[in-house]
Amino acid sequence: MALFVTKKTFLVLRRIGLALIMCASLTACGSLTTTDLNADDLVAAHQLPVRDLKTEVDSLVAPLAETKHTPGVVAGVLLPDGTMHFYGYGVANRENGRAPNGDTLFAVGSLSKGFLGAETALLVDKGVLSWNDTLPELLPPNTPLSSDAQKITLLQLTTHTSGLPRQPLTLETLSYFVRYLFTGESFYNHFDRDYVFNYLADFEADNTGKSQYSNIGYGLLGYILERRTGKTVDQLLAQKIVRPLKLKCTGYTQEELPCYPERAHGYAGDQPKFIPRGEPTPDWHFTHLMRGSAALYSNAKDLLTFAAAHVKGHKSRLNAVMANDLKVRVPQDKASAAIAWVVDDVDGQPIDYQIGIVAGFTSYIGIDPEHKTAVVILQNSFNWDSSVGHKLLLRLRNWQTVKNR
């Protein structure tokens, strides 16, 4: 199904706000998803009776499947003693009614950025890169760059503070986006290296130094890592993260992963707009440039292992670098910026988190560094509300406090 938008129509749509709707529907929109907790959530967390962990998780997560918010959902919980617990609800695949569990494979969208950010930090730690490196130093010689693009640093790319947008808002992008609303098909097909490099030649910064989520920024980051190391993002993922942490089912090509036969199937949720909730959606495929930004597949067990590596102190250099990734690099009034992580103040203490939304999937990973707890929530539908992850982390904090009295 081919849809074309004239320039005149495009300008009209921008005036009525479709540009904003479009940005709010793009892959892994980070700050546009909902994680806010209201006063009732905070009061409830402090007044809960002491209950077993499963009851706590059931009370928050099970309703997502029971109310058809999503066909299936998996929750993973890391406790301060290092133990991990997994709970599945609903179905991973409506055709066979199979329930999801900690081994079920999901597309995790922009949780990919957390892995790419960690790889970048490890390369900085080794002296292969510097946080102060600028695009003229990182890209091929004589790459045409605007004056604003020339000022972008590696640190700004990893913290989403470069001023780059989520993606260029062009006629071509809008045309693909309109098609997506009706078919669920990817609108990232044209974001290759030449397209993004051409954009950088005329780039004018917006909100440099302030958080502005950028998918193409992390696309550039993946390209930079490949160019500097001579390795593909697949090879870097395996070398820097998968093998050291002994992850069993994390990679960019789902068909090559051992848990692929038990994968979750994606379904429509809040998006795509014109596909009924619960109907199947197609898998998304990304250009090589965008691979490291949003193309990762994983499961709750691997993601929780990845989270746990950030709170193990200085057991290894890898753990020390990952722990440092959680620290705020660019303070903001709300949603401060760490290396790939967003940092929220939740009931007076920081929570680091990431959100991924792609095709028919929504993913959340959150860490409470002080209490050494973490939560993973994986849904097989596209939904804006990811507040259940924050709620569960807060309940874990207070549950542990009461339990240990």
Buried (B, 14 or more C-beta within 10 A) or exposed (E): EEBEBEEEBBEEBBEEEBBEEBBBBBBBBBBBBEBEBEEEBBEBBEEBEEBEBEEBBBBBBBEBBEEEBBBBBBBBBBBBEEEBBBBBBBBBBBEEEBBBBBBBBBBBBBBBBBBBBBBBBBBBBEEEBBBEBBBBBBBEEEBEBBEBBBBBBBBBBBBBBBBBBBBBBEBBBBBBBBBBBEBBBBBBBBBBBEBBBEBBEEBEBEEBBEBBBBBBBBBBBBBBBBEBBEBBBBEBBBBBBBEBBEBBBBBBEBEEBEBBEBBBBBBBBBBBEEBEBBBBBEBBEBBBBBBBBBBBBBBBBBBBBBBBBBBBEEEEEBBEBBBBBBBBBBEBEEBBBBBBBBBBEBBEBBBBBBBBBBBBBBBBBBBBBEBBBBBBBBBBBBBBBBBBBBBBBBBBBBBBEEEEE
